[in-house]
């Protein structure tokens, strides 16, 4: 008797699709779930094709016979005669993509051990996520703080925007705090992390005790003596 397959730790729901504002391609919105956390990603079909090609290259051609699912067809008679943005064609493709990802996660239940699949599912646009959703995402992806208490004085010592303005890269000069999604005004207390990303002090002072990372690039927010020792050990 065959052993019962273990339920995948990640789940994917093909939520919707829409034509891109520019160009002729279509964007699919996928809802990724892991535990109590969930986050949306937006992908084109060609990105799914690229992922599949990476998996076939990594696992070998024999993987297609061993359970790696086949992609939905790029073209059908309907798409040829009615166009790539025909609604019935796109609805059918969305259903086929749903079946593909369900089968893929049964074939690769441990996503964190497959770099290509993890990158596809976990590369997230955090700009429209709430503070609570960001915390859930950090915990789900294992990017949170290792559990050490961060001294409030270290958080308070983060440089203010005015102190670092000449050093910061223009790409880090965001007008919106990613955590609260509110504009950062010149009159407000804005702090700069070592990576250069900026936040309201009120927001980042609540974020760091929960997850000592930048929620944009996941770089270390505050280096503690313990984290410095670990970095030296990694270099050995």
Backbone torsions as a table, in degrees:
resi	resn	phi	psi	omega
1	UNK	NA	129.6	-177.1
2	UNK	-70.8	144.0	178.5
3	UNK	-69.7	145.4	179.2
4	UNK	-68.6	131.5	-177.9
5	UNK	-66.0	140.1	179.4
6	UNK	-76.3	137.8	-179.6
7	UNK	-64.6	135.8	-179.2
8	UNK	-66.4	146.0	-179.2
9	UNK	-76.0	-24.3	175.5
10	UNK	-106.3	149.1	173.1
11	UNK	-131.4	145.7	-178.3
12	UNK	-124.9	131.6	174.4
13	UNK	-122.3	122.0	174.5
14	UNK	-77.4	104.5	-168.3
15	UNK	-86.7	-43.8	-175.7
16	UNK	-163.7	173.7	175.3
17	UNK	-147.3	153.3	179.4
18	UNK	-156.6	145.7	175.5
19	UNK	-64.8	142.7	177.6
20	UNK	-67.2	151.7	-179.5
21	UNK	-64.4	-32.5	177.0
22	UNK	-123.9	141.9	178.9
23	UNK	88.9	-177.5	-173.8
24	UNK	-109.1	3.4	-176.6
25	UNK	-84.7	169.3	-177.4
26	UNK	-119.2	139.1	179.0
27	UNK	-104.7	128.6	176.4
28	UNK	-103.7	132.6	175.0
29	UNK	-97.1	122.0	179.1
30	UNK	-112.0	136.1	175.0
31	UNK	-100.2	118.8	-179.4
32	UNK	-100.7	132.9	179.1
33	UNK	-124.8	137.9	171.7
34	UNK	-145.1	112.5	-174.0
35	UNK	62.9	-131.0	180.0
36	UNK	-87.8	-5.9	-177.9
37	UNK	-91.9	148.8	173.2
38	UNK	-148.4	150.2	-179.9
39	UNK	-152.3	149.8	179.1
40	UNK	-93.1	147.2	169.4
41	UNK	-131.7	152.1	179.8
42	UNK	-118.0	124.3	-175.4
43	UNK	-137.2	147.7	170.9
44	UNK	-90.3	160.3	179.9
45	UNK	-62.3	-34.5	-179.7
46	UNK	-64.0	-28.3	176.6
47	UNK	-71.4	-34.4	175.0
48	UNK	-66.4	-40.4	177.8
49	UNK	-61.1	-43.6	179.3
50	UNK	-62.5	-42.5	176.9
51	UNK	-58.9	-46.6	-178.4
52	UNK	-60.9	-42.1	179.2
53	UNK	-63.2	-39.0	177.5
54	UNK	-64.1	-39.6	-179.6
55	UNK	-67.7	-42.9	178.8
56	UNK	-63.0	-40.7	179.0
57	UNK	-65.2	-39.1	-178.0
58	UNK	-74.3	-41.1	-176.7
59	UNK	-90.7	-18.2	-178.2
60	UNK	95.6	157.1	-178.2
61	UNK	-61.0	-29.6	-178.5
62	UNK	-64.5	-17.9	-178.8
63	UNK	-63.1	-25.9	178.9
64	UNK	-65.4	-29.0	178.4
65	UNK	-86.7	-15.8	-175.0
66	UNK	-97.9	1.2	175.9
67	UNK	128.8	-10.2	176.0
68	UNK	-65.2	121.3	-173.7
69	UNK	-68.8	159.3	176.5
70	UNK	-89.0	147.6	178.2
71	UNK	-70.8	152.7	168.3
72	UNK	-60.6	150.8	-178.9
73	UNK	-64.4	144.0	177.6
74	UNK	-68.9	-36.1	-178.3
75	UNK	-129.5	147.0	171.4
76	UNK	-132.3	170.4	177.1
77	UNK	-58.0	-38.5	-178.1
78	UNK	-66.9	-42.2	-179.2
79	UNK	-67.5	-30.7	179.0
80	UNK	-69.6	-43.4	-175.3
81	UNK	-87.8	-28.2	-175.7
82	UNK	-109.8	-9.1	178.0
83	UNK	100.8	157.0	-176.6
84	UNK	-69.8	-15.3	-179.4
85	UNK	-107.3	17.0	174.5
86	UNK	-62.7	131.6	-173.2
87	UNK	-63.0	-42.3	-179.3
88	UNK	-66.2	-38.1	177.0
89	UNK	-63.6	-43.5	-178.9
90	UNK	-68.6	-37.1	177.1
91	UNK	-63.0	-42.6	178.3
92	UNK	-65.6	-40.8	179.0
93	UNK	-64.3	-39.5	178.4
94	UNK	-60.8	-41.5	177.5
95	UNK	-64.5	-40.7	179.9
96	UNK	-68.1	-36.6	176.5
97	UNK	-65.3	-38.5	177.2
98	UNK	-59.8	-46.5	178.8
99	UNK	-64.0	-37.8	-179.8
100	UNK	-62.4	-48.3	-177.0
101	UNK	-69.4	-35.0	176.7
102	UNK	-62.5	-44.1	178.6
103	UNK	-68.6	-36.3	-179.3
104	UNK	-64.8	-40.8	-179.3
105	UNK	-74.4	-20.6	170.9
106	UNK	-74.9	-35.2	179.5
107	UNK	-74.3	-36.8	178.9
108	UNK	-122.3	77.9	-176.7
109	UNK	-71.1	-24.9	-178.4
110	UNK	-103.2	85.0	-172.8
111	UNK	-60.9	-37.0	-176.1
112	UNK	-64.3	-15.2	178.6
113	UNK	-92.5	-1.2	179.1
114	UNK	-120.8	102.3	-172.1
115	UNK	-59.4	-43.2	-176.6
116	UNK	-64.1	-44.1	-178.8
117	UNK	-70.0	-40.0	179.3
118	UNK	-63.8	-41.0	178.6
119	UNK	-63.1	-40.2	-179.5
120	UNK	-64.4	-43.5	-174.6
121	UNK	-82.4	-26.3	-169.2
122	UNK	-111.2	2.1	173.8
123	UNK	-80.9	102.6	-167.0
124	UNK	-115.5	141.5	169.2
125	UNK	-85.3	105.5	-174.3
126	UNK	-86.6	-0.8	-171.3
127	UNK	-64.2	-25.1	-177.9
128	UNK	-111.2	17.0	-178.7
129	UNK	-96.7	144.6	179.4
130	UNK	-75.5	168.0	179.0
131	UNK	-59.8	-46.7	-179.3
132	UNK	-63.9	-39.5	179.4
133	UNK	-65.7	-36.9	177.5
134	UNK	-64.1	-41.8	178.4
135	UNK	-63.5	-43.6	178.4
136	UNK	-61.2	-40.0	-179.8
137	UNK	-65.9	-43.7	179.0
138	UNK	-58.2	-43.9	-179.4
139	UNK	-68.1	-40.3	-177.9
140	UNK	-66.0	-36.6	-177.0
141	UNK	-91.2	-1.7	178.2
142	UNK	72.0	29.4	-179.2
143	UNK	-104.2	8.7	-174.7
144	UNK	-77.9	-177.8	178.4
145	UNK	-66.7	145.3	179.1
146	UNK	-71.5	4.8	173.9
147	UNK	104.1	0.9	178.7
148	UNK	-79.6	142.4	179.4
149	UNK	-74.4	131.0	178.5
150	UNK	-96.9	123.6	-179.2
151	UNK	-62.5	130.6	-179.8
152	UNK	-59.4	-29.0	179.6
153	UNK	-66.4	-33.0	177.9
154	UNK	-68.6	-37.3	177.4
155	UNK	-67.4	-43.1	-179.6
156	UNK	-64.4	-23.3	-178.2
157	UNK	-84.5	-3.1	177.0
158	UNK	-57.6	136.9	-176.9
159	UNK	-65.1	146.0	176.4
160	UNK	-80.3	159.4	-178.5
161	UNK	-56.5	-41.7	-177.6
162	UNK	-63.2	-29.7	-179.7
163	UNK	-76.4	-25.4	-174.0
164	UNK	-112.8	0.7	-172.2
165	UNK	-55.3	-40.0	-177.3
166	UNK	-72.0	-21.6	-177.3
167	UNK	-93.2	-27.6	-172.7
168	UNK	-72.0	146.1	176.6
169	UNK	-73.5	146.9	177.9
170	UNK	-57.2	-29.5	-179.2
171	UNK	-67.8	-17.1	-180.0
172	UNK	-96.4	-0.1	-178.7
173	UNK	-85.8	75.0	-178.8
174	UNK	-87.2	139.2	178.4
175	UNK	-86.3	-1.5	-175.8
176	UNK	-129.9	133.3	175.5
177	UNK	-76.3	121.8	-176.0
178	UNK	-62.8	-30.6	-175.2
179	UNK	-72.8	-50.8	-176.1
180	UNK	-99.0	-10.3	179.6
181	UNK	65.7	23.2	177.2
182	UNK	-107.4	153.7	178.1
183	UNK	-64.3	146.7	177.1
184	UNK	-99.8	108.3	-176.9
185	UNK	-86.4	154.0	-179.0
186	UNK	-61.1	-29.4	-177.7
187	UNK	-78.0	-9.3	-175.8
188	UNK	-92.3	163.5	179.1
189	UNK	-83.8	101.9	-178.1
190	UNK	-109.2	128.5	-179.2
191	UNK	-111.3	151.7	-176.3
192	UNK	-117.1	126.9	177.1
193	UNK	-80.6	165.3	179.7
194	UNK	-55.6	-29.8	179.9
195	UNK	-75.2	-14.3	179.3
196	UNK	103.9	-10.5	179.6
197	UNK	-77.4	144.5	-171.2
198	UNK	-112.5	148.4	-179.3
199	UNK	-147.5	156.9	166.2
200	UNK	-60.2	139.8	178.2
201	UNK	-61.1	-39.9	-179.7
202	UNK	-60.6	-35.9	-178.8
203	UNK	-76.8	-49.0	-174.6
204	UNK	-70.3	-27.8	178.6
205	UNK	-70.0	-23.6	174.4
206	UNK	-86.9	-30.3	-176.7
207	UNK	-73.0	-46.8	-171.9
208	UNK	-60.2	-41.2	177.8
209	UNK	-61.2	-25.1	179.1
210	UNK	-86.8	-36.1	-177.0
211	UNK	-153.9	106.6	-174.6
212	UNK	-79.2	56.6	179.3
213	UNK	-142.5	158.2	170.0
214	UNK	-73.7	128.7	-176.4
215	UNK	-80.9	2.6	173.7
216	UNK	-96.7	-54.1	-175.0
217	UNK	-109.1	-6.1	178.5
218	UNK	67.8	17.4	173.0
219	UNK	-73.2	161.2	-179.4
220	UNK	-64.7	130.9	-177.8
221	UNK	-81.2	-49.2	-179.3
222	UNK	-134.3	126.6	179.1
223	UNK	-86.4	117.5	176.5
224	UNK	-94.7	163.9	177.3
225	UNK	-54.1	-38.0	-179.2
226	UNK	-67.3	-42.4	-179.4
227	UNK	-67.7	-31.8	176.4
228	UNK	-66.6	-39.2	177.9
229	UNK	-63.4	-39.3	179.6
230	UNK	-64.9	-39.8	-179.8
231	UNK	-62.8	-40.4	178.8
232	UNK	-65.8	-37.6	179.5
233	UNK	-65.4	-36.4	179.8
234	UNK	-66.6	-28.2	-178.2
235	UNK	-78.8	-15.5	-176.6
236	UNK	-73.1	NA	NA
